[in-house]
């Protein structure tokens, strides 16, 4: 049994804490720690502490006795806090999805004898683990994935609810999308190249370019074709483009409006879809994930798919399956079948099914 210090107690954070507390002692810190649900408050293996993640002295004090740290804060806070954790000499898994290049902290992590794994959520995360594994023994020519978290019963005008911070969603819509096309790094506008796809035979969604490849552009630059697209119900991208054209998408008034429009109601049904496509000279490999709101545990699919991938990564380190020192994205971690199977089996035991189709 390990002592895990977790920073961040949002929707995904609480799901992770409950999962980890099944086998470990969890110390959960957040500036709004009083807002956690009763399952967290009453759990015998979870201790709560008010921690301001912007105060790096508080963070250092909070993690001083940790065996490992799980970081789950908004992206704009992630880089500086991760740097602090590394300088404290603590192994860490980070799902803050910071915009900065976290590999800048690699030398610091090696110096401090730290294993740091970032972007270990549903996506980035699961596609990276799949990519890394197949790259270890296949010559991949093309990689692409599609991902979206959506309400089961969409409502106009947006037909969308945000399963994570709306600020981060807006960032996805405004940040140019980077991709590899025929061996060249290409940048295209977010929300571009809309295509209509069908999932589970009856769900019609639109897919458009977003900047989700992140670390893969560096670690997998030998693969000539790579792209990522976000999934929404048809018409959503057109509406967002109108906001961008009017130059009001990032206005305070618009953001407040979107926060209200995109807020998931308590126990509102939603689902997460992920499709990963890999091509070699000889075959095509596809993985799919479809997960819905869990009515029994009252847990969203986005919290389950993102949170359990992160807790799987925590346990991967604790069980000694990966102990290299430095800063690593998932694709650089998953270089053998033992690690690949560990991640997928961990998810499967929690009824998150990542299914393969060749």
N, C-alpha and C positions, 0 to 999 in steps of 0.2 A: 504494500500500500504506500503510495507516494503522496507528498503534499504538493498540491497544485494551486498556484495563485493565478486567478483569472481576473483580468481587468476588462470590465464591460459587462453590463447585465441587461442588455436590451432583449428583444424577442429571441434572437438567435443565442445570445449569451446565456439566458436562463435555460434554454434547451440543452446547451453544452454542459452547464454546471450540473444539472440533474443527471445527465448521462455519466459524467466523470465521477459523480458522488456514489455511484453504484459500487465502485471498487477503490476509490481514493478519498482522501480528505481534501476538500475544496475550500479555499478562502476566496470569496467573491467580493471584489471591490468596484465601487462606482460612486460618482458624485450624487446620483439619484437612487441610491441603494434601497431606500424605503419603498420604492415603487415595485419591487419584485413580488411575484405571486406567493400565495400561502404555501405552496409545495416547497418553494425555496426557503421561506422563512422557518418552516417547521422541520426541515430535513436535518437529521442528526449529524450528517457528515459535511454540512455546508455552514461555514461561518461567514457572516456578513460584516463588511467594514466600509465606511464612507471614505472614498479616495477620490481626490481631484486629479485626474490623469494629466492635467496641464501643469501640475506641480511635481517636478521631477524628484524633489526630495521626498515627497509623499510616496511616489512610485517606488523609489529605492528602498524606503523603509518597509513598504508593504510586501515586497518580494524577498526580503532578506533571508527568510528561512525556507524559501521554495525549492523543491526539487526540479520543477519546471514551471514555465509561465505560459499562459494562454492569453493572447492579446486580441481583443475584439472591440476596438473603438472606431469612431468615424475616421475615414481615410485621411483627412487633413491633419489629424493628430498622430497618426501611426508611426511615421518615420522617426520623429524625435523620441517617442516613447520606446520604440524598438532599440534605438541607439542606447538609451539609458539601461534597458534590460541587459543588452549585450555587455555593456561596461560593468554591470554588476556581476558578470560571469554566470548568468543563468541561461540554460537551454530554453528555447522559446518557439512556439508556433503562433504565427501572426495571420489573422484573417481581416485585417483592417483595409486591405486593398489600397494602400497609399499610392498617390500619383508619382512619387519620387522613385528613382532607381535604387532599390534596396541593396543591390549588389555592391553599392558604394561602401556598405558596412562589412563586406566580406573579410577584409584584412583585420578589422577590429575584432570580428568574431573569432578568427583563428588565433589572434593574439590572446584573447580571453578564454580560449579553450571552450567555445560555445558552439552548439548545434542550433541553428536558426532556420526554420522552414516557413516560408511565407506563401500567400495565395492558396492556402489549402482548404478551399470551400467547394461549392458545387461547380462553379465556373467563374473565374479560373479555379482549378483544383482537379476535379475528376477527369476532365479532358487531358490535363497535363500529365496525370499519373498514367493514363492509357497511352498517350503519345510517348512518354519516356520509356515505358515497358517495351512497346513494339519497336521503337528506335534502337533498342539494345540488340536486336537480332534481325531486323528487317531493313531493307533499303527503301525508305518511304519517299514517294514522289509527290504526294499531295495529302494535306491535312486540313480539315475544316470542321467547325462545330456550330450548332445552333442552340440557343438557350433562352428560356423565358420563364418568369414567374407571373402567373395571371389569375384573376378572379374566375371562379367557376361560372358565375352568373354576371357577365359584364353589363355595365350600364353606360349609356351615352352621357356625355359626348366622347369621353376618353376610352371607354371600354377597358379600363385599366385600374388596378390598385397596386400600390408599391409595397412589396413585402420587406423592403429595407428602406433606408433613408432616401426620401425624395430628392434631397440635394445631390446624392450620388447618382440618382437616375438622370437628373438634369445634366450632370457632368457627362454622362454617357452620350447624351443627345447633342452636346456642343463640342466635344473633343474630337478632332479628326481621327478617322479610322486608319490604322496602319495595317498593311498586309504584304505578303510576298506573292508576286506574280511573275512567273518565268524567271525566277532567280533574282528579281529586283525588288527592293523595298519601295512600295507604292503607298501614297496617302490619298484617301478619298474622304469626302464629307460624311460625317455620321448621318444616318437615316437614308443613305443613298442605295441604289440598286435594289429596290424592293422586289421581292418575289413571293408568290403565294405557295404555301406548302400545306399538305394534309398530314395530320398525326392521328394515330389510333382510329383511323378510317373515318372519323366524323368531326375532327377538330380542324378547321381551316384557319391558318394563321399567316401573317405576313412576316417576312424576315428582311432585315436591313442591316447595313454595315455599322458596326461599332468597334471600338478600340479594345477588344478583349484579348488579343494575343499576348500582350504584355511581355513577359520574360521570354516567351517562345521565339520572339524575333531575334534574340541574341543566342539562346541555347540551341535552337534548331535552325539556324540560318542556312544550313546545308540543304534543307528541304526547299525545293524550288517554289512550291505553291502552298500558301497557308492563309486561311481567312477565318473570321468569326462573325456571326450575325446574331442579333437580338430578335426575339420573337414577340409579336404583339397581335391582338385581334386586328383584322383589316380596317384601315382608315385612321389608325392611331398616328402613324408617321406623318400623314398629310396634315393632320391637325397641329402636331408639334411644329412642323415646318412653317405653318402660318404664324405661330407665335415667334419663331426665330426671324421670319421675314419682317415682322413688325418690330423686332428688336425689344421684345418685352418678356421673353422667356425667363430671364434671370432678374427681373425687377422684383423688389420686395413684395409688392402687391400680388404679382403673379405667383410667386413662390408660396405665399400664404394661402392663396386660392387653391393651388395644386396640393398643398399639404392636406387640406380638407377634402378635396375631391378624391385624392388617391389613398386616403387612410383606410386600411382594412378594419372593418368592424370586428368586435370581439367574436371569436369563433366563426368568422366568415369563411365559407368554403373557398379554397383556392387550389391551384396545382402548379407544379414545376415540370417543365419538359426540357430534356437535353438529348441532342443527337450528335454523335461524333462519327465522322467519316474519315477513314484512312485508306489511301491507295498505294500499292506498290506496283512494280512492273507486271506482277503475276496475279494479283488478287485485290479485292476490295473488302475492307473490314468495317463493320458498323456496330456501334454500341448505342443503346437507347435507354433513357430513364424517364419514367413517368410516375410522379408521386403526388398524392393528394393530401389535403388537410386530414389529420388523424383525429377522428371523432372521439376516440377513447381517451387519448392523452390530451386532447385539445391543443395540438401542436401543428403549426403550419408546415406545409411541405418545404418551404424555403428554409425554415429553421431546422428542419430535420436533415435535408440534403446538404446544406452548408455546414450546420453544426456537427453532424456526425462524421463528416469528412475531416473536420478539424480535430475532433476527439479521437478519431482513428489515428491521426498523425501524432497526437500526443502519446498515445499508447504504443505506437510504432517506435518512438524514441525510448520510452520507458522500458520496453521489452528488449532493447538492445538490437533491434533489427536494422537500425540506421544510427551510426554514431560518428560519422565524419564531422569534422569541425569546419565551420564557415557558415555562409548564408546561402540557402538553396531554395529554388522554386521546386514544385513537386516533380517536374519532369527530370530533374537532376537527382532526385531521390530514388525514383522507381526504376532501377536498372536491373532487377532480377525478379523472378517469378514469386519468390517468397514475399517480397514487399507488395507486389501487385495483388497477389491472392489475399494477403492480410487486409489490405484496404477494402477490397470488394466484399470479402467475407464479413468484415466488421459492419459494413453498411447493410449487407443482406440480413444479418442477425437482427437488425433494427428495422427490417422490412422496407429498406430502400434498395430496390432491385435495379442493378445496372446490367442490362441483358445484351448479349453478343449475337450478332447475325453476320455470317460470312456469305 
